[in-house]
C-alpha cells in the first residue's frame, strides 16, 4: 500500500526547489507520495530575493507576530494532512506555533501518525546555553519519532538532547552546484576582463563577499577588516554580492570607497561571472550555504570563529579548502592578506574546494533524505 509524507516549511527558498523536486520523483519510485506545504516570507525575507516557487506544493500564508525580540509564526495547516499522512516532517523552530498544536494535541488524537523534525538541531546563534528558548528546543526535539539533521554537528546537538542516534538521518545539507560549475568552466578571459572594466576594478586582488545582507553577517566587522586590508594592500578590492535589510548600510560603505563595489543580488551565470573575478571569499559572520559558492568556484573562504556559525561550518576544513581565523578584525584581515600573498597555496586550496562539490552534493542529500524517510516509515 502506498504511503503519504508531508514536509512543512516556513517559506520556500529557491535552493530548496530542486531538492524537493528530486525527492518527489525518487520517493514515487518507492510508492511514497511526497507533499510540500510552505508559507509566505517576511518583509525582510523578500529583500533577500531568494524566494522559490514549487508549483505542485501547497502555499499557505503565514502570519508573523513580533513581540520584542521574539517572533511568532502562525500558519493554518489543513487537518487532512495530519489525519491522512503516514509521516509529517516539521521545521524545528520554537516560533512555529503549529508544532505545539501537533505535538500536544493532534499526536494524542492519532497515535499512529509518525512525526519528524528537519533542521539544524539547535540554535547555533544562541549566546546562552540554559535560557528558556534552548530548554524548549531541547524538550521538543525529543518529542518526535525521527530527525533529519543538517550536518554531523547537528547530529551531535540532537544526541545531546537525549534523542536516540539510530533514529537520526544526517543529510549533509547541500545545494545544487552543477550549473554553477558548468558556468564557471564556460567563462572566458575576455568576459572577465569586460566585466572588470565595467565595474571599474583592476581585478588582480579581489575579495568576494556573497550573501544576504542582515545582522548575522556582521557587516561592520567586514568593513573594518576590509579597510585594514586596503591600508596594507593598496590594490585590494572588495566586491559585494547580495541584498537584504541592510542594503543601505552596504551602499553607504561602498559609495565612500572607490575600491569597493556592491552589485546587489546576482543569479545564474551572471552570479558565476561575478564570483570568478575574485581570488578569495570573505565571510566575517554567519557562513551558511555560501560555502557552496566557495567550493563550486574554487574560491577559498576566510571565516571567523564566531559564536553564530551554522552547522554547515563543519564543511570548512582549515588549511585545506579555506581558513578559519580567530574572531578578531585584525586576525581576519591578516588571514585574507596571507592568502592573497601566496598564489600557490591559494591554488591548492582552490583545487580542494572544487573536489568538495562531489562529496557534499545535492544528489547525496536527496539519497540521504529519501532513505531516512523510508526508514522512518518502517517504525
Secondary structure by P-SEA (a helix, b strand, c coil): cbbbbbbbbccccccaaaaaaaaaaaaaaacbbbbbbbbbbcaaaaaaccccccccbbbbbbbbbbcccbbbbbbbccccccccccbbbbccccccaaaaaaaccccccccccccccccccccccccccccaaaaaaaaaaacccccccccaaaaaaaaaacccccccccccccccaaaaaaaaaaccaaaaaaaaaaacccccbbbbbbcccccccaaaaaaaaaaaaaaacccbbbbbbbcccaaaaaaaaaaaccccccccccccaaaaaaaaaccbbbbccccccaaaaaaaacbbbbbccccccccccccccccccbbbbcccaaaaaaaaaaaaacaaaaaaaaaaaaaacccccaaaaaaaaaaaaaaaaac
